[in-house]
Amino acid sequence: MRHVHKLCTTYLILLSASLLFAGCAVGPNFKKPTAPNVAGYLPTQPTTTTNVPNVSGGEAQQFVQNRDIPGDWWTLFHSTPLNDLIERALKANPSLKAAQAALVVARENMLAQRGAYYPSVNAGFSALRAKTSADVSPVTNTSALNYSFYTPQVSVSFVPDVFGLNRRTVESLKAQEQQARFALAATHITLSSYVAATAIQEASLHGQIDATRQLIAVNSEMLQILREQYAQGYVAQLGVAAQESQLAQVAATLPPLLKQLTQQRDLLMELSGGFPSEERPAEFEFSSFQLPQELPMSLPSQLVEQRPDVLQAEENLHAASALVGIAIANRLPSFNLTADAGSVASAFSQILGAGTGFWDLAAGVTQPVFEGGTLRHRERAAQAGLNQAEEQYRSVVLTAFQNVADTLSALQEDGEALKAAVAAEEAAGTTLAQTKNQFEAGYASYLALLSAEQTYQQAALALVQAQSNRYADTAALFQALGGGWWNRMDIPKS
């Protein structure tokens, strides 16, 4: 019990010494960057987009200021297959699981470093059996040449964090943990947005394939008419050959579209953690989506708190600031306190006996004197790293605002583009039908019919692309504003 009492006393001495020697952490204290002082994302803030009636994706969209983004923003498209696919991806995607594991690694490394705040206590026991020479003095206080030693011992060591070396190290690791947390949020947003974009692209490919097959049918019908007219002597063989060439050109565009569709389906399987040979998710058409009609518009001051890439850059800046303190502390003296308590007995039964105990206390200090300029240059490198992190943070913030501005501008123009594409497709369809009737009646030339066919083909495909752009840019806006990760239960808040 006396040894235990001495150990407790020693521990209290070391703990008091840690409080006595604890000073201010050297180096800069991190200050959170202020949000950019800007009123909006564009010179003129958008309020609504163009309404295009009687077409999928043609609804007008309202921009709602200061509207929070739901953590499951994709549900605003009202597509059950899309909801199921994204939720499946968030549970099974290996990249997301890897990001979750990376967060655990960073957190455990930080907690491990925090252990240096406390004294290190080690317990040991050693046993020795030996024989000494008769020509020398006996080792024990008896004349016996054979002897045994039993030594239980407790050692306590502590390094007072006088200049904050450990505190800055923990601060740096904590910032790295936060970086990993925001990397998880970024992976979450990227994955959900990528799945949504891939599903929209699949719907676009279905539309392009349908339009191409209709064009093939139209060209096949015209080829049949030309062949009949050629047999009756109304047209030359050159006209039949030209139409055959036109049909072949249109038909040649179909296999690449089918290949892209298959690849998109394979990609959706990969994103959701499945193999291409497994059961495929439901196919996506534009009719399976509903365009969200109310879009959130976060305040510019909120964007830097919502974008994971900005928050990662901020934590990188925080870690760089702590590294400067670490570099400075490494050039200053370091202190070490140690204590040992135990007993030594020649018989195991006497370990706790009177007079067998021993103890010691020691203190030391080490000051770097000459390191060939290593520590000085490391401090300069850390300061340059801090300057680099500051500029990287500014670059990421500028890119974030650019992303939002580009997406808002795209959404405004998408409505106009869709309106123009609908008008062009309707006009081209009318022109093609009238030209076809005139050609069959002998009032229009084959060249006029061929031109009408080509115009309609371009208009039909442009309409599909305009629809796809509107859906895709809507999903991109949610991603650009941060994706609502802070409203998710599966992403740690701190």
Disulfide bonds with the S-S distance in Angstrom:
none
